[in-house]
Amino acid sequence: MMVLFLPETARSIVANGSRPAKGINKPLVPLVAPKARDVAMAESISGVPIREGHRKFPNPLAALKLLRIPGTAIILVAYGINYTVYCCLQASLSTLFVDIYGVSGLVAGLVYIPFGVAVALSAFATGRLLDISYKKTAAENGISIVKSKETDLKAFPIERARLRTVILSVALSAFLVMGYGWALQARVSMAVPLVLQFFIGLTIQGIFTALNTLLVDLHQDCPSTAQAACNFVRCEMAAACLAALDALIRRIGPGWSFLLFGVTLFIEFLMLLLLQLRGMKWRHARSEVRYLGHD
C-alpha cells in the first residue's frame, strides 16, 4: 500500500508540495500530485524558480553515531536487552508448552493470549503513569508545566521523570523471567507459567514505552534517526540470541536459560539506575563540549 499510494513529503524532494516527485520518489499510483500550472503559480508568487534540492545518498549506519552519546547508548542497549528477552520468550513459548505439557496445536496458539492482553493493558497504563511522573518531577524541581509551551530540558531531569515509575519494573521483570524458567523446568501446573507470562508482559511493555518516550525526548531534533538506531541495535541483539536459543535450552534447560535472561535484566536495571542518576550531568557536559566547538 505504501509503495502504491504513499506520496513523498520530504521538502528537499517536493519542496512545499508544489514540485512533482520523480523516479523512485514517485508512488506507483499518484493520487495527489502537483500540476504544471501549480508549479508555475508557485514560482510566479515567490519570484524564485523552484529548483531541485541537494540530495545525498543515505548512509544507513549514520544513526549509529548516537551510540557515542552515553545516555543514548544506555537507552539503546537497555531496549535491546528488553527486546531480546521478549523475543526469546515468544519464540520458545509454544515449543516449550508442546514439549513439557503435550498441548495440541490449538492450545499452543492460545497460550499467547495472556501475554498479549498484558501488553495491551500496560501500553495504556504506562502512558498515564509517565504523565503523572512528569508532573511530579516538575513539581519537585519547581517547574511549572504549560501545555502550549515546550519544557526546557536543560533544567529538567527528564531521565528521572521517565524512569522513576518503571525502573523497578525492570528488577521485577528479572525475577518473573527467572521464575518462569524454573516453573517450566519443574513442570508445575500450566497455569503458573501462564500467569507469569501475563505479569512479564505488563512489565516488559511498560519498559518499552518508557524507553521509547525518553529516547524521543532526548532527540527531539532527530526522532526518526534515534528510532532507526534503536531498531538496528535491538534487532541485531535479538537475532544473535535467537540463533542460539534452541541449542541453549536443549543444553542447559529452560530454568538455567531464563536465569541467564534474568541476569541480563538485572544488568539493564543497573544501567538505567546509572542513567537516572547521571543522565542530566552527561547532557550538560555534552552541551558544554558542543558550545566550545569540540563536537
C-alpha positions in Angstrom: 0.0 0.0 0.0 2.8 2.4 0.8 4.6 1.7 -2.4 1.4 2.2 -4.4 -0.2 5.2 -2.8 2.0 7.0 -0.2 3.2 10.4 -1.6 6.6 11.8 -1.0 6.7 14.6 1.6 10.4 15.4 2.1 10.9 19.1 1.5 14.3 18.5 -0.2 12.5 16.5 -2.8 9.0 18.1 -3.2 9.6 21.5 -1.6 6.2 22.6 -0.2 4.3 20.1 -2.3 4.4 22.1 -5.5 7.3 20.2 -7.0 6.4 16.9 -8.6 8.3 13.8 -7.3 10.3 11.9 -9.8 11.7 8.4 -10.3 11.7 6.2 -7.2 10.3 9.0 -5.1 7.0 8.9 -7.1 4.3 6.4 -5.9 3.1 3.9 -8.4 -0.4 5.3 -8.2 0.0 9.1 -7.7 -3.4 10.1 -6.4 -2.1 13.5 -5.2 0.4 15.3 -7.4 1.1 18.9 -8.3 0.1 20.0 -11.8 2.3 22.0 -14.1 0.2 25.2 -13.6 0.6 24.8 -9.8 4.3 24.8 -10.1 4.3 27.8 -12.4 2.0 29.7 -10.0 4.2 28.9 -7.0 7.2 30.2 -9.0 5.4 33.4 -10.0 4.2 34.2 -6.5 7.7 33.7 -4.9 9.6 35.1 -7.9 12.1 32.3 -7.5 12.1 29.2 -9.7 11.7 26.0 -7.8 14.9 24.1 -8.1 15.8 20.6 -7.2 17.1 20.2 -3.7 20.5 18.9 -2.9 20.2 15.2 -2.2 22.8 12.9 -0.6 23.0 9.2 -0.8 21.6 8.0 2.5 24.0 6.3 4.9 22.1 3.5 6.8 24.8 3.4 9.5 24.8 7.1 10.3 22.2 6.6 13.0 24.7 4.5 15.0 26.7 7.7 15.7 24.2 8.2 18.5 25.9 5.4 20.4 28.7 7.9 21.1 26.3 9.7 23.5 26.5 7.9 26.9 22.8 8.4 27.8 21.6 7.3 24.4 23.9 4.3 24.3 22.4 3.1 27.6 18.9 3.5 26.4 19.6 1.6 23.2 21.4 -1.3 24.9 18.7 -1.5 27.6 16.0 -1.5 25.0 17.9 -4.2 23.1 18.2 -6.4 26.3 14.5 -5.9 26.9 13.6 -6.8 23.3 15.9 -9.8 23.3 14.2 -11.3 26.3 10.8 -10.6 24.8 11.7 -12.3 21.6 13.2 -15.3 23.3 10.1 -15.7 25.5 7.8 -15.5 22.5 9.9 -17.7 20.2 10.1 -20.6 22.7 6.6 -20.3 24.2 4.7 -22.8 22.0 7.6 -25.2 21.6 8.2 -25.5 25.4 4.5 -25.9 26.1 4.2 -28.6 23.5 7.3 -30.4 24.8 6.6 -30.1 28.5 2.8 -30.2 28.7 2.0 -32.0 25.5 -0.6 -29.4 24.4 -2.2 -29.6 21.0 -1.7 -27.1 18.1 -4.7 -25.0 19.1 -3.8 -24.7 22.7 -0.2 -24.0 21.7 -1.6 -20.9 20.0 -3.9 -19.9 22.8 -1.0 -19.7 25.3 0.0 -16.4 23.7 -3.2 -14.7 24.9 -2.1 -13.8 28.5 1.0 -12.0 27.2 -1.0 -10.2 24.5 -3.6 -9.0 27.0 -1.0 -7.8 29.4 0.8 -5.8 26.7 -2.4 -4.0 25.7 -3.2 -3.1 29.3 0.4 -2.0 30.0 0.6 0.2 26.9 -2.5 2.2 28.2 -1.5 2.3 31.9 2.2 3.2 31.3 1.2 6.3 29.4 -0.8 7.6 32.3 2.0 6.8 34.7 4.5 8.6 32.6 2.3 11.7 32.6 1.9 11.6 36.4 5.6 11.1 36.9 6.4 14.0 34.6 4.2 16.4 36.6 5.5 15.1 39.9 9.2 15.6 38.8 8.4 19.1 37.6 6.7 20.0 40.9 9.7 18.7 42.8 12.0 20.9 40.8 9.8 24.0 41.0 9.0 23.9 37.3 5.5 24.9 36.0 4.2 22.9 33.1 2.4 24.9 30.3 0.8 22.6 27.7 1.3 25.2 25.0 4.9 25.7 25.8 7.8 23.2 25.4 9.7 22.4 28.6 13.4 23.3 28.6 15.2 20.0 29.2 18.4 21.8 30.1 17.0 22.5 33.6 14.7 19.5 33.8 15.7 15.9 34.8 13.8 14.2 32.1 15.7 10.9 32.8 14.3 10.8 36.3 10.8 11.8 35.1 10.6 8.9 32.6 12.4 6.2 34.5 11.2 6.6 38.1 7.9 4.8 37.5 9.3 1.8 35.5 12.9 1.2 36.8 11.6 -1.1 39.5 9.7 -2.9 36.8 13.0 -4.0 35.3 14.1 -5.7 38.5 10.6 -7.2 38.9 10.7 -8.5 35.3 14.1 -10.2 36.1 12.6 -12.1 38.9 9.5 -13.0 36.9 11.6 -14.3 34.0 13.7 -16.4 36.2 10.6 -17.8 38.0 9.0 -18.5 34.6 12.0 -20.6 33.5 12.2 -22.7 36.7 8.4 -23.2 36.6 8.8 -24.8 33.2 11.9 -26.8 34.4 9.9 -28.1 37.4 6.9 -28.9 35.2 4.4 -27.3 37.6 0.8 -26.7 36.6 0.5 -24.9 33.3 -1.4 -22.1 35.0 1.8 -20.9 36.8 3.9 -20.1 33.7 0.9 -18.5 32.0 0.2 -16.2 35.0 3.9 -15.3 35.0 3.7 -14.6 31.3 0.9 -12.1 32.0 3.0 -10.2 34.5 6.1 -10.3 32.4 4.1 -8.8 29.6 2.9 -6.0 31.9 6.5 -5.1 33.0 8.2 -5.5 29.7 5.7 -3.4 27.7 6.0 -0.7 30.4 9.7 -0.6 30.0 9.4 -0.4 26.2 7.1 2.6 26.4 9.2 4.5 28.9 12.5 3.9 27.0 10.9 4.9 23.7 9.5 8.1 25.2 12.8 9.0 26.8 14.7 8.4 23.5 12.4 10.8 21.7 12.6 13.3 24.5 16.4 13.4 24.3 16.5 13.6 20.4 13.6 15.9 19.6 15.7 17.2 16.7 16.1 13.8 15.1 13.5 11.3 16.4 13.5 9.2 13.3 17.3 8.8 13.4 17.0 7.8 17.1 14.3 5.2 16.3 16.4 3.9 13.4 19.4 3.4 15.8 17.1 1.7 18.3 15.7 -0.7 15.7 19.2 -1.6 14.5 20.5 -2.3 17.9 17.5 -4.3 19.2 17.2 -6.4 16.1 20.9 -7.3 16.0 20.9 -8.2 19.7 17.7 -10.3 19.4 18.9 -12.0 16.2 22.1 -13.1 17.8 20.4 -14.5 20.9 17.6 -16.2 18.9 20.1 -18.0 16.8 21.5 -19.8 19.9 18.2 -20.0 21.8 17.1 -23.6 20.9 20.6 -25.0 21.4 20.9 -23.2 24.8 17.5 -24.5 26.1 18.3 -28.1 25.0 21.8 -27.9 26.5 21.0 -26.5 30.0 17.2 -26.5 30.2 14.7 -23.7 30.4 15.4 -23.0 34.1 19.1 -22.0 33.6 18.4 -20.4 30.2 15.9 -18.0 31.6 18.0 -17.4 34.7 20.6 -16.0 32.3 18.0 -13.8 30.8 17.0 -12.6 34.2 20.7 -11.7 34.9 20.8 -9.6 31.8 17.7 -7.8 33.0 19.4 -7.0 36.3 22.3 -5.6 34.3 19.7 -3.4 32.5 18.4 -2.3 35.8 21.8 -1.1 36.9 22.3 0.7 33.6 19.1 2.6 33.9 19.7 3.4 37.5 23.0 5.0 36.4 21.2 6.9 33.7 18.6 8.2 36.1 21.3 9.4 38.4 23.9 10.8 35.9 21.9 11.4 32.7 21.3 15.1 33.3 25.0 15.8 34.1 26.0 13.9 30.9 23.7 16.1 28.9 25.1 19.3 30.4 28.7 18.1 29.8 27.9 17.3 26.2 26.2 20.7 25.7 29.3 22.5 27.0 31.5 20.5 24.7 29.3 21.4 21.7 29.3 25.0 22.8 33.1 25.1 22.8 33.1 23.6 19.3 34.7 20.3 20.1 31.8 18.1 18.7 
